């Protein structure tokens, strides 16, 4: 059943993409993750990452390469696009998030600290009810960082001043509480263009991310009409990791859906990026 159920202390957000974007069976999902997440050493102590959120058959190898290559963290602050348009522009969920692998708890203490610094983020589960961009990240986190907590925030739209305020609030709360966190931007790249055109556009956006140029990313997305669904989430990630003194972006993997379907006339691009100090 889609939606939330009563829990002992808070509501439970049930998975809505299990059986579609990834396996609904626990053992099958574990096998998927084992195949997608490499045992990479040494690992990067990441401040931020950008990972795709398509079905695992399409983008799982790209996301897995990122999660497998970073040091596990205590808390994952996940910004994902709000594809449905439901709910608030910036929406946090305090629900327990369930996947076939179990439940993930929200880091409510950290979020409450963030909320003392900005009123732009609302506690609004409606924005998350049918949204996949955060949900598909969770099994990767459960696999690579068992017991980690999350701060899930769906981001729909905001101007640069709003995005700066949110990044400042998150960054200052993390520093005050000395939280061991990674800022996750959930985003796919260009949608439904030829491989040649998608690659051309995505290279421009990726370079801005690697340069940690938030304003430049906004500009190139608008100027080149790049259909990168999580560019707002990625801008927030960039601004936040700069608050945390990150200095270096690294492209881990870039692929597109044509590698699975064989159709390169209309692809979706997937990039995995790690940002470190």
C-alpha positions as CSV (number, residue, x, y, z in Angstrom):
1,X,0.0,0.0,0.0
2,X,1.4,3.4,-1.0
3,X,1.8,6.0,1.7
4,X,2.5,5.9,5.4
5,X,1.5,3.7,8.3
6,X,1.4,4.3,12.0
7,X,4.7,3.4,13.8
8,X,5.5,3.4,17.5
9,X,7.0,6.8,17.5
10,X,6.4,8.2,14.0
11,X,4.9,7.3,10.6
12,X,6.5,4.7,8.3
13,X,7.1,5.7,4.7
14,X,6.7,2.5,2.7
15,X,8.7,1.9,-0.5
16,X,6.9,2.8,-3.6
17,X,9.5,1.8,-6.2
18,X,10.4,-1.7,-4.8
19,X,9.6,-4.1,-7.6
20,X,10.0,-1.4,-10.2
21,X,13.3,0.5,-9.9
22,X,14.9,-2.2,-7.7
23,X,14.0,-5.7,-6.4
24,X,11.3,-6.0,-3.8
25,X,12.6,-9.3,-2.5
26,X,15.3,-8.8,0.2
27,X,17.6,-11.5,-1.0
28,X,17.3,-10.4,-4.7
29,X,18.0,-6.8,-3.7
30,X,21.1,-7.9,-1.7
31,X,22.4,-9.7,-4.8
32,X,21.8,-6.6,-6.9
33,X,23.7,-4.5,-4.5
34,X,26.6,-7.0,-4.3
35,X,26.9,-6.9,-8.0
36,X,26.7,-3.1,-8.3
37,X,28.8,-1.9,-5.4
38,X,32.5,-2.5,-5.9
39,X,34.8,-3.2,-3.0
40,X,37.0,-0.2,-3.6
41,X,40.1,0.7,-1.6
42,X,41.2,3.1,-0.6
43,X,38.0,5.0,-0.1
44,X,37.5,8.7,-0.5
45,X,36.4,10.7,2.6
46,X,33.7,12.5,0.7
47,X,31.9,15.7,1.8
48,X,29.4,15.4,-1.0
49,X,28.3,13.2,-3.9
50,X,26.0,13.3,-6.9
51,X,24.4,10.1,-7.9
52,X,21.6,9.1,-10.3
53,X,18.2,7.7,-9.4
54,X,17.0,5.7,-12.3
55,X,16.1,2.0,-12.2
56,X,19.1,0.0,-11.0
57,X,19.4,-1.8,-14.4
58,X,20.1,1.6,-15.9
59,X,22.0,3.6,-13.4
60,X,22.8,1.2,-10.5
61,X,26.4,0.6,-11.6
62,X,27.1,4.3,-11.6
63,X,25.5,4.9,-8.2
64,X,27.2,1.8,-6.8
65,X,30.6,3.0,-8.0
66,X,30.2,6.2,-5.9
67,X,28.8,4.6,-2.8
68,X,31.4,1.8,-2.9
69,X,34.2,4.3,-3.2
70,X,33.5,6.6,-0.3
71,X,34.0,6.3,3.5
72,X,30.7,5.3,5.2
73,X,29.2,8.2,7.2
74,X,26.9,8.5,10.2
75,X,24.3,10.7,8.4
76,X,23.4,11.1,4.8
77,X,21.7,14.4,4.0
78,X,19.9,13.7,0.8
79,X,18.5,16.4,-1.6
80,X,16.4,14.9,-4.3
81,X,14.2,16.6,-6.9
82,X,10.5,16.6,-6.5
83,X,9.2,15.2,-9.8
84,X,5.6,15.2,-8.8
85,X,5.3,18.8,-7.7
86,X,3.4,17.8,-4.6
87,X,3.9,19.6,-1.3
88,X,6.4,22.3,-0.3
89,X,9.2,23.7,-2.4
90,X,11.7,22.3,0.2
91,X,10.2,19.4,2.1
92,X,11.7,17.3,4.9
93,X,10.2,14.0,6.0
94,X,10.6,12.8,9.7
95,X,9.1,9.4,8.8
96,X,10.9,6.1,9.2
97,X,11.8,5.1,5.7
98,X,11.3,1.4,4.9
99,X,13.0,-0.6,2.1
100,X,13.2,-4.4,1.6
101,X,16.3,-4.3,3.8
102,X,14.6,-2.7,6.8
103,X,14.1,0.8,8.1
104,X,16.2,4.0,8.1
105,X,15.8,6.5,10.9
106,X,15.9,10.3,10.3
107,X,18.5,12.3,12.1
108,X,15.9,14.5,13.8
109,X,18.4,16.2,16.1
110,X,20.4,17.5,13.1
111,X,17.3,18.5,11.2
112,X,16.0,20.4,14.2
113,X,19.2,22.3,14.4
114,X,19.0,23.1,10.6
115,X,15.4,24.4,11.2
116,X,16.6,27.0,13.7
117,X,18.6,28.6,10.9
118,X,16.1,28.7,8.1
119,X,12.3,28.7,7.6
120,X,12.5,27.6,4.0
121,X,12.3,23.9,4.7
122,X,8.9,22.5,5.8
123,X,8.2,19.2,7.4
124,X,6.0,17.8,4.7
125,X,5.7,14.1,4.0
126,X,3.3,14.7,1.1
127,X,6.2,15.8,-1.1
128,X,7.8,12.3,-0.6
129,X,4.8,10.1,-0.9
130,X,5.3,9.1,-4.5
131,X,8.8,10.4,-5.1
132,X,11.6,8.0,-6.1
133,X,14.7,10.2,-6.2
134,X,15.5,9.7,-2.5
135,X,14.1,6.3,-2.1
136,X,16.4,4.6,-4.6
137,X,19.4,5.9,-2.7
138,X,18.5,4.2,0.5
139,X,19.4,0.5,-0.3
140,X,22.9,1.7,-1.3
141,X,23.2,3.5,2.0
142,X,22.0,0.4,4.0
143,X,24.5,-1.8,2.1
144,X,27.5,0.5,2.5
145,X,26.7,2.2,5.9
146,X,24.5,0.0,8.0
147,X,22.8,1.9,10.8
148,X,23.3,5.3,9.2
149,X,20.7,8.0,9.6
150,X,19.2,10.2,6.9
151,X,18.0,13.8,6.4
152,X,15.7,13.5,3.3
153,X,14.8,16.8,1.7
154,X,12.8,17.0,-1.6
155,X,13.7,20.2,-3.5
156,X,11.4,21.6,-6.1
157,X,12.6,25.1,-6.9
158,X,14.4,28.1,-5.4
159,X,16.3,31.1,-6.5
160,X,20.0,31.3,-5.7
161,X,19.5,33.3,-2.5
162,X,17.1,30.5,-1.2
163,X,19.6,27.8,-2.1
164,X,22.4,29.7,-0.4
165,X,20.3,30.1,2.8
166,X,19.6,26.4,2.9
167,X,23.2,25.5,2.3
168,X,24.3,27.8,5.0
169,X,21.8,26.4,7.4
170,X,22.9,22.8,6.7
171,X,26.6,23.6,6.8
172,X,26.5,25.6,10.0
173,X,24.4,22.9,11.7
174,X,26.8,20.2,10.7
175,X,29.8,22.1,11.9
176,X,28.2,23.0,15.2
177,X,27.2,19.4,15.9
178,X,30.4,17.9,14.5
179,X,28.3,15.5,12.5
180,X,30.1,13.0,10.2
181,X,28.0,13.5,7.2
182,X,27.9,13.4,3.4
183,X,25.7,15.7,1.3
184,X,23.9,13.6,-1.4
185,X,22.5,15.2,-4.6
186,X,20.2,12.8,-6.4
187,X,20.1,13.6,-10.1
188,X,20.0,12.1,-13.5
189,X,21.5,14.1,-16.4
190,X,20.1,14.9,-19.9
191,X,16.9,13.1,-20.7
192,X,15.8,11.7,-24.1
193,X,18.3,13.2,-26.5
194,X,20.8,11.5,-28.7
195,X,23.9,10.1,-27.1
196,X,26.0,12.6,-28.9
197,X,23.9,15.6,-27.8
198,X,23.4,14.3,-24.2
199,X,27.2,13.8,-23.9
200,X,27.9,17.3,-25.2
201,X,25.5,18.9,-22.8
202,X,26.3,16.7,-19.8
203,X,30.0,17.4,-20.1
204,X,29.3,21.1,-19.7
205,X,27.2,20.6,-16.5
206,X,29.6,18.0,-15.1
207,X,32.6,20.4,-15.5
208,X,30.7,23.1,-13.5
209,X,30.1,20.5,-10.7
210,X,33.7,19.4,-10.7
211,X,34.7,23.1,-10.4
212,X,32.2,23.5,-7.5
213,X,30.7,26.4,-9.5
214,X,27.1,26.5,-8.3
215,X,26.2,29.7,-10.2
216,X,27.9,28.3,-13.3
217,X,25.8,25.1,-13.2
218,X,22.6,27.2,-12.9
219,X,23.7,29.2,-15.9
220,X,24.7,26.3,-18.2
221,X,21.5,24.4,-17.4
222,X,19.4,27.3,-18.4
223,X,21.6,28.5,-21.4
224,X,21.9,25.0,-22.9
225,X,18.5,23.8,-21.9
226,X,19.9,20.8,-20.1
227,X,17.2,18.5,-18.8
228,X,19.1,17.6,-15.6
229,X,16.2,16.9,-13.2
230,X,18.2,17.4,-9.9
231,X,20.2,20.5,-10.8
232,X,18.6,22.4,-7.8
233,X,19.6,19.5,-5.5
234,X,23.1,19.6,-7.0
235,X,23.5,23.3,-6.5
236,X,22.5,23.0,-2.9
237,X,25.1,20.2,-2.5
238,X,27.8,22.3,-4.1
239,X,27.1,25.3,-1.9
240,X,26.9,23.2,1.2
241,X,30.2,21.3,0.7
242,X,31.9,24.6,0.1
243,X,30.6,25.7,3.6
244,X,32.3,22.5,4.8
245,X,35.6,23.4,3.0
246,X,35.4,20.9,0.2
247,X,37.8,21.8,-2.6
248,X,37.9,18.9,-5.2
249,X,35.3,17.2,-7.4
250,X,36.0,13.9,-9.1
251,X,34.0,12.2,-11.8
252,X,33.8,8.5,-10.9
253,X,31.6,7.3,-13.8
254,X,29.4,8.5,-16.6
255,X,27.0,6.3,-18.6
256,X,23.7,6.5,-20.4
257,X,20.7,4.3,-20.8
258,X,21.7,3.3,-24.3
259,X,24.4,1.0,-22.8
260,X,21.5,-1.1,-21.6
261,X,18.8,-0.6,-24.2
262,X,21.1,-0.4,-27.3
263,X,19.1,2.7,-28.4
264,X,21.4,5.7,-28.6
265,X,18.9,8.0,-30.4
266,X,17.2,8.9,-27.1
267,X,19.2,8.3,-23.9
268,X,19.2,9.4,-20.3
269,X,22.7,10.3,-18.9
270,X,23.9,9.2,-15.5
271,X,26.9,10.8,-13.7
272,X,28.5,9.7,-10.4
273,X,30.6,12.5,-8.8
274,X,32.5,12.7,-5.5
275,X,33.4,15.9,-3.8
276,X,36.2,15.9,-1.1
277,X,38.3,18.2,0.9
